[in-house]
């Protein structure tokens, strides 16, 4: 682990965790859980347990997908980035640290050898992927969540079956799309920096078919099930953008193919802020349980104020 980590971490065995008599964890702790293909996940994941996390008290597991920000065929690059996200610098780390809840971060690859397969955003190429390593990363994440439940139980941290989920930028897109696929396991979710473009709960928009990841037009064909609109609309969501955010993944081929790009630019707008307003309007019209916030003087980044608002959002969910 490189020297820029500012917190002190220890890798403990499950035995040493389970034998401690403390009622709370006395230090920030990290577990790296190796891939378990027999349980449905081909990659490792990280569990961050902040100090003062209580034992024996039912709580929520927070999930934040990893987002390296670039491609690399070296899994160590993605692991290093995921470790930093889990333990040092991310909205998810701030949430977990403040609310004293465990955080799961997958170590999904984003291979340079497949640059158009935007794994960290759960794009269409990922859903169509057939290789064992990259096939259905959404289902691999669910398998990690189930495994984490078992691990946390051994650590005397019982968690609800449903999880909190958070993401920003590419991981925000992953979170946004994951909610459509598996709303039944999400208690609440927050996401930001989404290029102004959200997946829509519509099969068509302005007389154009909206297929995944733009909408649910081919949902049943892709996922062999019907979109669970009832469960999805019940999920409290906090969705935010910076007023100065011009980071526009829509215009790049790794995030969207040509037909998706043309459709987005034509119907929702060809710039981030225009699309952001359009998507808010559609979500409101469709009765989505989402709170939208636009932060002035903020671009494609978060601030302490943004982080605190997200933390407050999840804190309210803990009180429900």
C-alpha positions in Angstrom: 0.0 0.0 0.0 1.5 3.3 -1.0 2.5 6.1 1.4 -0.3 8.5 0.4 -2.8 6.5 2.5 -3.3 8.7 5.5 -5.2 6.2 7.7 -3.6 3.2 9.3 -5.1 -0.1 8.3 -4.7 -3.7 9.4 -5.7 -6.9 7.6 -7.1 -9.2 10.3 -8.2 -12.8 9.9 -11.8 -13.6 10.6 -10.7 -15.5 13.7 -9.0 -12.5 15.3 -12.0 -10.3 14.5 -14.5 -12.7 15.9 -12.5 -13.2 19.1 -12.4 -9.6 20.1 -14.6 -8.6 23.1 -14.9 -4.9 22.1 -18.4 -3.6 21.4 -17.1 -1.5 18.5 -14.2 -1.7 16.1 -11.3 0.2 17.6 -9.6 1.1 14.3 -10.3 1.5 10.6 -10.0 -1.9 9.1 -9.9 -3.4 5.6 -10.5 -6.9 4.4 -9.7 -7.9 0.8 -11.9 -10.8 -0.1 -10.5 -12.9 -2.9 -12.6 -13.9 -5.9 -14.8 -16.9 -5.4 -16.0 -18.2 -8.8 -17.9 -21.0 -7.1 -20.0 -18.3 -5.4 -20.5 -16.3 -8.5 -17.8 -13.6 -8.5 -14.6 -13.7 -10.6 -12.9 -10.7 -8.9 -11.9 -9.7 -5.4 -13.7 -7.1 -3.4 -12.9 -4.8 -0.5 -14.7 -4.4 2.8 -13.9 -1.2 4.7 -15.0 -1.2 8.3 -14.6 2.2 10.0 -13.6 2.5 13.6 -16.4 2.7 16.1 -18.6 0.5 13.9 -20.8 -1.1 16.5 -21.1 -4.9 16.9 -24.3 -6.7 17.3 -26.4 -3.9 15.9 -28.4 -4.4 12.7 -27.2 -1.9 10.1 -26.9 -1.4 6.3 -24.0 -2.3 4.1 -23.0 0.5 1.7 -21.9 -0.4 -1.8 -19.9 1.9 -4.1 -18.7 0.5 -7.5 -15.0 1.1 -8.3 -14.0 3.7 -10.8 -10.4 3.8 -11.8 -10.8 6.6 -14.3 -8.8 4.9 -17.1 -8.3 1.5 -18.7 -5.5 -0.9 -17.8 -5.0 -4.6 -18.3 -3.2 -4.8 -14.9 -5.7 -5.7 -12.1 -3.3 -4.2 -9.6 -4.0 -0.8 -11.0 -7.7 -1.2 -10.4 -7.1 -2.7 -7.0 -4.9 0.2 -5.9 -7.6 2.6 -7.1 -10.4 0.7 -5.3 -8.3 0.6 -2.1 -7.9 4.3 -2.2 -11.6 4.8 -2.9 -12.6 2.5 0.0 -10.2 3.8 2.6 -9.2 7.3 1.8 -11.0 9.4 -0.8 -14.5 8.9 -2.0 -18.1 10.0 -1.1 -18.6 6.3 0.0 -15.7 6.4 2.4 -17.1 9.6 3.9 -20.5 8.1 4.3 -19.2 4.9 5.9 -16.8 6.8 8.2 -19.5 9.3 9.4 -22.3 6.8 9.8 -20.2 3.9 11.1 -21.4 1.4 8.5 -19.4 -1.1 6.4 -18.5 -0.3 2.8 -18.1 -2.8 0.0 -16.0 -1.8 -3.1 -15.6 -4.4 -5.9 -12.3 -4.6 -7.8 -13.8 -4.9 -11.3 -11.3 -4.6 -14.1 -11.5 -2.1 -16.9 -9.3 -3.7 -19.5 -7.2 -1.7 -22.0 -7.6 -4.7 -24.4 -11.4 -4.0 -24.5 -11.5 -0.2 -24.4 -15.2 0.0 -25.4 -16.3 -2.2 -22.6 -16.9 0.4 -20.0 -17.2 -2.0 -17.0 -17.1 0.7 -14.4 -20.2 2.4 -15.9 -22.1 -0.9 -16.6 -22.7 0.1 -20.2 -24.4 -2.0 -22.9 -21.1 -3.7 -23.9 -20.8 -5.1 -20.4 -24.3 -6.6 -20.4 -23.6 -8.2 -23.8 -20.1 -9.5 -22.7 -19.7 -13.3 -22.8 -16.3 -13.8 -21.2 -16.3 -15.4 -17.8 -14.3 -12.5 -16.2 -16.6 -9.7 -17.4 -20.0 -11.4 -17.9 -22.9 -9.8 -16.0 -20.9 -7.7 -13.5 -24.2 -6.7 -12.0 -24.8 -10.3 -10.9 -21.2 -10.7 -9.8 -21.7 -7.7 -7.6 -24.8 -9.3 -6.1 -22.8 -12.4 -5.4 -20.2 -10.2 -3.6 -22.9 -8.6 -1.5 -24.2 -12.0 -0.5 -20.7 -13.1 0.5 -20.1 -9.9 2.4 -23.3 -10.5 4.4 -21.8 -13.8 5.5 -18.4 -12.3 6.3 -20.0 -9.4 8.3 -22.1 -11.8 10.3 -19.0 -13.6 11.4 -17.6 -10.2 12.5 -20.8 -9.6 14.5 -22.0 -6.9 12.2 -25.5 -8.0 11.1 -26.8 -6.2 8.1 -30.1 -5.9 6.3 -30.7 -7.9 3.1 -31.1 -4.6 1.3 -28.1 -2.3 0.8 -27.3 1.4 0.4 -25.6 2.2 -2.9 -23.6 5.2 -3.9 -21.6 6.4 -6.9 -20.1 9.4 -8.7 -19.2 9.8 -12.4 -18.8 6.4 -14.0 -19.7 4.7 -10.7 -22.8 7.0 -10.5 -23.9 5.6 -13.9 -23.2 2.1 -12.7 -25.4 2.8 -9.7 -28.1 4.5 -11.7 -28.4 1.5 -14.1 -28.0 -1.2 -11.3 -31.1 0.2 -9.6 -33.2 -0.6 -12.7 -31.8 -4.1 -12.9 -32.1 -5.0 -9.2 -34.4 -2.6 -7.4 -35.5 -5.2 -4.9 -32.2 -5.2 -3.1 -31.7 -1.5 -2.8 -32.8 0.4 0.3 -31.6 3.9 -0.9 -29.1 5.3 -3.4 -27.2 8.4 -4.1 -25.4 9.3 -7.3 -23.8 12.4 -8.9 -21.7 13.6 -11.8 -23.7 11.6 -14.3 -23.0 13.6 -17.5 -26.6 14.9 -17.1 -27.8 11.6 -18.6 -29.9 9.2 -16.5 -31.4 5.9 -17.6 -35.1 6.5 -18.1 -38.0 4.3 -16.9 -39.4 4.4 -20.4 -39.5 2.1 -23.5 -39.8 5.1 -25.8 -39.2 8.8 -25.6 -40.2 11.3 -28.3 -41.2 8.4 -30.6 -37.8 6.8 -30.4 -37.1 3.4 -28.8 -34.9 3.7 -25.7 -33.0 0.5 -25.1 -30.5 -0.2 -22.4 -28.8 1.8 -21.0 -30.9 4.7 -22.2 -34.2 3.1 -21.2 -36.1 -0.1 -20.7 -37.1 -0.8 -24.3 -35.3 -4.1 -24.6 -35.2 -4.8 -20.9 -37.0 -8.2 -21.0 -35.0 -9.4 -23.9 -31.7 -8.6 -22.3 -32.4 -9.6 -18.7 -35.1 -12.3 -19.1 -37.4 -10.5 -16.7 -39.8 -7.7 -16.5 -38.7 -4.3 -15.2 -39.9 -4.1 -11.6 -41.4 -0.6 -11.7 -43.1 -0.8 -8.4 -39.9 -1.7 -6.4 -37.9 0.8 -8.4 -40.2 3.8 -7.7 -40.1 3.1 -4.0 -36.3 3.6 -3.7 -35.3 6.9 -2.2 -32.7 8.5 -4.5 -30.5 11.5 -4.1 -29.2 12.7 -7.5 -26.9 15.7 -8.0 -24.8 17.6 -10.4 -22.5 20.6 -10.3 -23.8 23.7 -12.1 -20.3 24.0 -13.8 -20.0 20.3 -14.7 -19.3 19.9 -18.4 -17.8 16.4 -18.2 -19.6 14.8 -21.1 -19.0 11.1 -21.5 -21.9 10.9 -23.9 -19.7 12.2 -26.7 -17.0 9.5 -26.2 -17.2 6.1 -27.8 -16.2 4.1 -24.8 -19.3 5.3 -22.9 -21.9 5.2 -25.7 -22.1 3.9 -29.2 -22.9 6.1 -32.2 -26.7 5.3 -32.2 -27.0 6.0 -28.5 -25.1 9.2 -28.8 -27.2 10.5 -31.6 -30.4 9.6 -29.8 -29.3 11.3 -26.6 -28.2 14.5 -28.3 -31.4 14.6 -30.4 -33.9 14.0 -27.6 -32.4 15.0 -24.3 -29.9 17.6 -25.4 -26.3 17.8 -26.7 -24.8 19.3 -23.5 -24.6 18.1 -19.9 -26.8 20.8 -18.3 -29.5 20.7 -20.9 -29.8 16.9 -20.4 -29.7 17.3 -16.7 -32.8 19.4 -16.7 -34.6 17.1 -19.2 -33.9 14.0 -17.1 -35.1 15.7 -13.9 -38.4 16.6 -15.6 -38.9 13.0 -16.9 -38.2 11.4 -13.5 -40.6 13.8 -11.8 -43.3 13.1 -14.4 -42.8 9.4 -13.9 -43.2 9.5 -10.2 -39.6 8.5 -9.3 -38.8 8.9 -5.6 -35.8 11.1 -6.3 -34.5 14.3 -4.8 -32.5 16.4 -7.3 -29.8 19.0 -6.3 -27.7 21.3 -8.5 -24.7 22.7 -6.7 -23.5 26.2 -7.7 -19.8 26.8 -8.4 -19.2 23.1 -8.5 -17.9 21.2 -11.6 -17.2 17.5 -12.0 -16.1 17.0 -8.4 -17.6 16.9 -4.9 -17.1 19.3 -2.0 -17.5 18.9 1.7 -21.0 20.4 1.4 -21.9 17.9 -1.3 -20.5 15.0 0.8 -22.4 16.2 3.9 -25.7 16.4 2.0 -25.2 12.8 0.8 -24.3 11.7 4.3 -27.5 13.4 5.7 -29.5 11.7 3.1 -28.3 8.2 4.1 -28.6 9.1 7.8 -32.3 9.8 7.3 -32.6 6.4 5.7 -31.0 4.8 8.8 -33.8 6.4 10.9 -36.6 5.0 8.8 
